[in-house]
Each structure stands twice: as C-alpha cells, then as structure tokens.
Amino acid sequence: MNSREQAKALGLEEHITCSLCQDYLSDAVTLTGCLHFFCRSCLLQHLSSAGPDSRRCPKCKIELGSEHIYKRDLRLQELVYKLVPDLFWRQLRRVARRQHRSSRDSNNGSSTTTVSFSERRIQQRRMLLQLSTQLCSPNENISLQIEYVPLTKVLAASGDDSLVSLSEKIAAAGEQQNEDIESKLAMSDFYGVYFVDPQLKFVLEDDFSLEDVVQLFSWSRKSPLRLNFTLAQLPPKEDEDRQEVLEDMPQLDMERQQEKVEKEEKLIKEKSVGINEGGKNNIGRGGGDEGAVQKTGEEKKND
C-alpha cells in the first residue's frame, strides 16, 4: 500500500489536499478568516487573478481582508510530510535543484535572481531540513534504545477503561512474535514480545516498520530512538497442560549464569557461617558448668 492509498484508507486525504490544485499541500497556508488551507503558490495565483472572486476564499467564498489574509501553517505541512513522506523527498530534491540552478547562475555572472528570492529559497530549505529530522528513508540506519516495561505497568498506564481492550490486543496478536528479541532472551515459549508507545497507552501494530515509528513519534535524532516492549503470556493451545509461570522479565543467558553462580556462592557462605556458629555454640556449652559435670561423669566411667 503506497502513501496515497494509506491516506485514503485513513480518511485524511481531503484534510491534506489543496482544493485548488487537487494535489497534496505544498508550503501550506491557512486563511485567517475561515481557516481554509491551500498551497501558498495556488493561493497567490488565485489572489492575483482578475476574476470577481479573487478577493474571496476559493472554498467558502467569504470576503478576505486587505492585510494578514493568510499565515504559513507549519504544523499542517508537517502532518502532510508525515502522512506522505514521498512528497517530502520530492520537495527536498526540488529545492536542491533550484539551489543548484541559482548557484550556477550566480557563478555565470547572472543577476536574474534577487535577494528576496534567494532568502525565500533558503527559508524553505531550512524548513524542509528541519522536518527531515523527523523522517527517515527506508535504507537509513538509526540508533535504537530498547527498554523492557512490565506488563502491569503498561496496563496501569493505559487506564481502567482500556485494560480489557489492551489485554485482548495482546492475546489476539500472540502468534506474531518478535523473533529478534525472543532469540536474545532465555524465555519460555509461553511468552510473546509486544512493542508499546512511549506513553504506554497502546500496543504498536505488528506491521509497523521503524520508518512508521520514526514518523509517528517525531524522532529528533538528538538521542537514540527509544522503544518500549513488554512480555505477555500467549493464550494456551487446545489440550495444553500449562503450569503457572511467574510474570517476570526473562534474563539473558549470560546474566542467568552469573546470577546462578552468585546464588551458589551465597549458599556456600551461609553454610560455612552456620557451621562456624554451631561450633562456637558447642564450645560455649562445653565450657560451662554442665560441660564440667558431663566430663566428670565420663571420667568416672573410665575409672
């Protein structure tokens, strides 16, 4: 499913499309009077036309003022780029080509490009580069920080009303496990791995890619992309005799071996301390009056 089909499936295409050019918004602006949105170039072309409705909103026909008719809508344009990332890359390539032509003309001694035009292109390029930090290409390598969150904490954070739905989601997706994490964890086959959003409100869909997660949570690249995952018991199969398993995070193999060694050393120390304390107690009892009486009795028997 491509970006356009995804936007249609979500019912958001009309909210990110310019009604003048019938294409996705580019350099989106919003009218201050009626809050309708258009491409900046499309709106300027409409305002400069000689028609009777040139000073009216192209959509609702409300009369526009003479000053501060529109304002740039960076939030809306950011939403468009997130929903249709292909548009962002096309815009970025277009800006790069324009900048290349501008630099080539300046090197040839051409003075056709004015300062205002150059500044406008620089501002547009900066805006695109700023948005590019929240997008990623399919082949890009990104830094990840994966953290385990107990299932009880996830259920508590999602609220009382969503406890049942969250549990059902986890159970329904039990067959689709994350093999990368499960292969690194010494865990039972009764568990499944599920990624959750940073606020622990919902479980991420199994068909989400890292590209979708980056766009969804606006990763800024200032630190590794943080992902949370939880573990939940898979629903039992038919005629399966399953014992109760403690809901605790499975340990890595090396950590489990280290923990086992530490427990054995602790038991050895406890046993040695117990033996020493027992010997001291026997010596104490033997050094008292009762010990002396017993010793006297034994000496009498020997006599």
C-alpha positions as CSV (number, residue, x, y, z in Angstrom):
1,M,0.0,0.0,0.0
2,N,1.5,3.3,-1.1
3,S,1.3,6.6,0.7
4,R,-1.7,7.9,-1.2
5,E,-3.7,4.7,-0.6
6,Q,-2.8,4.9,3.1
7,A,-4.0,8.4,3.3
8,K,-7.3,7.4,1.6
9,A,-7.7,4.4,4.0
10,L,-7.3,6.7,7.0
11,G,-9.8,9.2,5.6
12,L,-7.3,12.0,5.8
13,E,-6.7,12.7,2.2
14,E,-9.1,15.6,2.0
15,H,-7.5,17.2,5.0
16,I,-4.1,17.3,3.4
17,T,-5.1,18.2,-0.2
18,C,-5.3,21.6,-1.7
19,S,-8.7,22.3,-3.2
20,L,-7.2,24.5,-6.0
21,C,-4.7,22.1,-7.5
22,Q,-6.2,18.9,-6.1
23,D,-2.8,17.7,-5.0
24,Y,-1.1,17.4,-1.6
25,L,-0.4,20.6,0.2
26,S,3.0,22.2,-0.6
27,D,4.1,25.1,1.6
28,A,0.7,25.1,3.2
29,V,-1.0,28.3,4.3
30,T,-4.2,28.8,6.2
31,L,-6.6,31.8,5.8
32,T,-7.0,33.8,9.0
33,G,-10.7,34.4,8.4
34,C,-12.2,31.0,7.6
35,L,-9.2,28.7,8.4
36,H,-9.4,27.0,5.0
37,F,-6.0,25.8,3.8
38,F,-4.2,25.9,0.4
39,C,-0.8,25.7,-1.2
40,R,0.8,29.1,-0.9
41,S,1.6,29.3,-4.7
42,C,-2.0,28.3,-5.5
43,L,-3.5,30.9,-3.2
44,L,-1.2,33.7,-4.5
45,Q,-2.2,32.8,-8.0
46,H,-5.8,33.0,-7.1
47,L,-5.4,36.4,-5.4
48,S,-3.5,37.8,-8.4
49,S,-6.2,36.7,-10.8
50,A,-8.6,39.3,-12.4
51,G,-11.8,37.4,-11.6
52,P,-14.6,38.8,-9.4
53,D,-13.9,36.3,-6.7
54,S,-10.1,36.9,-6.5
55,R,-10.5,38.5,-3.0
56,R,-12.7,35.8,-1.7
57,C,-11.9,32.4,-0.2
58,P,-11.8,29.9,-3.1
59,K,-13.7,27.4,-1.0
60,C,-16.4,29.2,1.1
61,K,-16.4,32.5,-0.9
62,I,-16.1,34.6,2.3
63,E,-14.6,38.0,1.6
64,L,-11.0,38.4,2.5
65,G,-9.4,41.4,4.2
66,S,-6.6,43.5,2.8
67,E,-3.9,42.6,5.4
68,H,-2.8,39.4,7.0
69,I,-5.0,37.3,4.8
70,Y,-3.1,34.1,5.5
71,K,-0.3,32.6,7.6
72,R,2.0,29.7,7.0
73,D,0.8,26.5,8.6
74,L,3.9,24.6,9.5
75,R,2.0,22.1,11.7
76,L,-0.2,21.2,8.8
77,Q,2.7,20.9,6.4
78,E,4.5,18.7,8.9
79,L,1.4,16.4,9.0
80,V,1.4,16.2,5.2
81,Y,5.0,15.1,5.2
82,K,4.4,12.5,7.8
83,L,1.5,11.0,6.1
84,V,3.0,11.3,2.6
85,P,6.8,11.1,3.1
86,D,7.4,10.7,-0.7
87,L,6.2,14.2,-1.1
88,F,8.8,15.4,1.3
89,W,11.6,13.8,-0.6
90,R,10.3,15.2,-3.9
91,Q,10.2,18.7,-2.3
92,L,13.7,18.3,-1.0
93,R,15.0,17.3,-4.4
94,R,13.2,20.2,-6.0
95,V,14.8,22.6,-3.5
96,A,18.2,21.1,-4.2
97,R,17.7,21.5,-7.9
98,R,16.6,25.1,-7.5
99,Q,19.6,25.9,-5.3
100,H,21.9,24.3,-7.8
101,R,20.5,26.4,-10.6
102,S,20.7,29.5,-8.5
103,S,24.4,28.9,-7.7
104,R,25.1,28.1,-11.3
105,D,23.5,31.3,-12.5
106,S,25.5,33.3,-9.9
107,N,28.7,31.7,-11.0
108,N,28.0,32.7,-14.6
109,G,27.5,36.3,-13.6
110,S,23.8,36.3,-13.9
111,S,21.9,38.7,-11.7
112,T,18.4,37.4,-12.5
113,T,17.8,36.0,-9.0
114,T,17.0,38.7,-6.5
115,V,17.9,38.7,-2.8
116,S,14.3,38.1,-1.7
117,F,14.1,35.1,-4.0
118,S,17.3,33.7,-2.6
119,E,16.2,34.3,1.0
120,R,12.9,32.7,0.4
121,R,14.5,29.6,-1.0
122,I,16.9,29.4,2.0
123,Q,14.0,29.7,4.4
124,Q,12.1,26.9,2.5
125,R,15.2,24.7,2.5
126,R,15.7,25.2,6.3
127,M,12.1,24.3,6.9
128,L,12.5,21.1,4.9
129,L,15.7,20.2,6.6
130,Q,14.1,20.8,10.0
131,L,11.3,18.4,9.0
132,S,13.8,15.9,7.6
133,T,15.0,15.3,11.1
134,Q,11.6,13.7,11.9
135,L,11.6,11.4,8.8
136,C,13.9,8.6,7.6
137,S,14.5,6.8,4.4
138,P,13.8,3.1,4.2
139,N,17.5,2.2,3.9
140,E,18.7,4.5,6.7
141,N,20.5,3.1,9.8
142,I,19.1,4.5,13.1
143,S,20.2,4.2,16.7
144,L,17.8,2.3,18.9
145,Q,17.4,2.1,22.7
146,I,15.1,-0.8,23.6
147,E,13.8,-1.0,27.2
148,Y,11.6,-3.6,28.9
149,V,8.5,-2.4,30.7
150,P,6.5,-4.8,32.9
151,L,3.0,-5.7,31.7
152,T,1.4,-4.5,34.9
153,K,2.9,-1.0,34.4
154,V,1.6,-0.9,30.8
155,L,-1.9,-1.9,31.9
156,A,-1.8,0.7,34.7
157,A,-0.7,3.5,32.4
158,S,-3.4,2.7,29.8
159,G,-6.2,3.4,32.3
160,D,-9.0,1.4,33.7
161,D,-11.2,1.7,30.6
162,S,-8.6,0.2,28.3
163,L,-7.4,-2.7,30.4
164,V,-9.7,-5.2,28.7
165,S,-9.0,-4.0,25.2
166,L,-5.3,-3.9,25.7
167,S,-5.3,-7.5,27.0
168,E,-7.4,-8.6,24.1
169,K,-5.0,-6.9,21.7
170,I,-2.0,-8.7,23.2
171,A,-3.8,-12.0,23.2
172,A,-5.0,-11.6,19.6
173,A,-1.5,-10.8,18.3
174,G,0.1,-13.7,20.2
175,E,1.1,-15.6,17.2
176,Q,3.1,-12.7,15.7
177,Q,6.2,-12.7,17.9
178,N,9.3,-10.6,17.6
179,E,12.0,-13.1,16.8
180,D,14.9,-10.7,17.2
181,I,14.2,-10.1,20.9
182,E,13.0,-13.6,21.7
183,S,16.2,-15.1,20.3
184,K,18.3,-13.0,22.7
185,L,16.1,-13.7,25.7
186,A,16.1,-17.1,27.6
187,M,12.4,-17.0,27.8
188,S,9.6,-19.5,27.8
189,D,7.6,-20.4,24.6
190,F,4.6,-19.2,26.5
191,Y,5.5,-15.6,26.2
192,G,5.2,-13.1,23.3
193,V,7.1,-9.8,22.7
194,Y,5.0,-6.6,22.1
195,F,6.1,-3.1,21.5
196,V,4.2,-0.2,23.1
197,D,4.3,3.6,22.6
198,P,6.4,5.8,24.8
199,Q,3.3,6.8,26.9
200,L,2.4,3.1,27.3
201,K,-1.1,3.8,26.0
202,F,-1.4,1.3,23.2
203,V,0.4,-1.7,21.6
204,L,2.0,-1.0,18.2
205,E,0.7,-2.9,15.3
206,D,2.8,-5.8,14.1
207,D,3.1,-4.4,10.6
208,F,4.6,-1.2,11.8
209,S,8.1,-0.5,10.4
210,L,10.8,1.6,12.0
211,E,10.1,4.2,9.4
212,D,6.5,4.4,10.6
213,V,7.6,4.6,14.2
214,V,10.0,7.5,13.5
215,Q,7.3,9.4,11.7
216,L,4.7,8.6,14.3
217,F,6.7,9.8,17.3
218,S,8.7,12.6,15.6
219,W,12.2,11.3,16.4
220,S,14.5,14.2,16.6
221,R,17.8,12.3,16.2
222,K,19.3,14.1,19.3
223,S,19.3,10.8,21.1
224,P,18.7,7.1,20.2
225,L,15.1,6.2,19.2
226,R,13.6,4.8,22.4
227,L,11.3,1.8,22.1
228,N,9.5,0.1,24.9
229,F,8.5,-3.6,24.9
230,T,6.6,-5.8,27.2
231,L,6.0,-9.5,27.6
232,A,2.7,-11.3,27.9
233,Q,1.7,-14.9,28.1
234,L,0.3,-16.3,24.9
235,P,-3.1,-17.9,25.0
236,P,-2.9,-21.6,25.7
237,K,-3.4,-24.0,22.8
238,E,-6.1,-26.7,22.9
239,D,-5.4,-29.6,25.3
240,E,-2.3,-27.9,26.6
241,D,-1.3,-28.5,30.2
242,R,0.5,-25.3,31.2
243,Q,1.9,-24.6,34.6
244,E,1.7,-21.2,36.2
245,V,4.7,-19.0,35.2
246,L,5.8,-16.0,37.2
247,E,5.3,-12.8,35.2
248,D,8.9,-11.6,35.4
249,M,11.3,-10.4,32.7
250,P,13.3,-13.3,31.3
251,Q,17.1,-12.9,31.8
252,L,19.8,-13.0,29.2
253,D,21.7,-16.3,29.1
254,M,24.9,-14.7,30.5
255,E,23.0,-12.8,33.2
256,R,21.3,-16.0,34.2
257,Q,24.6,-17.9,34.5
258,Q,26.1,-15.1,36.6
259,E,23.0,-15.0,38.8
260,K,23.3,-18.8,39.3
261,V,26.9,-18.5,40.3
262,E,26.2,-15.7,42.8
263,K,23.4,-17.7,44.4
264,E,25.7,-20.8,44.8
265,E,28.4,-18.7,46.3
266,K,25.9,-17.1,48.7
267,L,24.7,-20.6,49.8
268,I,28.2,-21.8,50.4
269,K,28.9,-18.7,52.6
270,E,25.7,-19.2,54.6
271,K,26.6,-22.9,55.2
272,S,30.1,-22.0,56.3
273,V,28.8,-19.3,58.6
274,G,26.3,-21.7,60.1
275,I,28.9,-24.4,60.7
276,N,31.2,-21.8,62.5
277,E,28.3,-20.6,64.6
278,G,27.4,-24.1,65.5
279,G,30.9,-24.9,66.6
280,K,31.1,-21.8,68.7
281,N,27.8,-22.7,70.4
282,N,29.1,-26.2,71.2
283,I,32.3,-24.8,72.6
284,G,30.3,-22.4,74.7
285,R,28.1,-25.1,76.1
286,G,31.1,-27.3,76.8
287,G,32.8,-24.6,78.7
288,G,30.0,-24.1,81.2
289,D,29.2,-26.0,84.5
290,E,27.1,-28.6,82.6
291,G,30.1,-29.4,80.5
292,A,32.2,-29.9,83.6
293,V,29.6,-32.2,85.2
294,Q,29.4,-34.3,82.0
295,K,33.2,-34.5,81.8
296,T,33.3,-35.6,85.4
297,G,30.8,-38.3,84.7
298,E,32.7,-39.6,81.8
299,E,35.9,-39.7,83.8
300,K,34.1,-41.7,86.5
301,K,33.0,-44.2,83.8
302,N,36.6,-44.5,82.6
303,D,37.7,-45.1,86.2
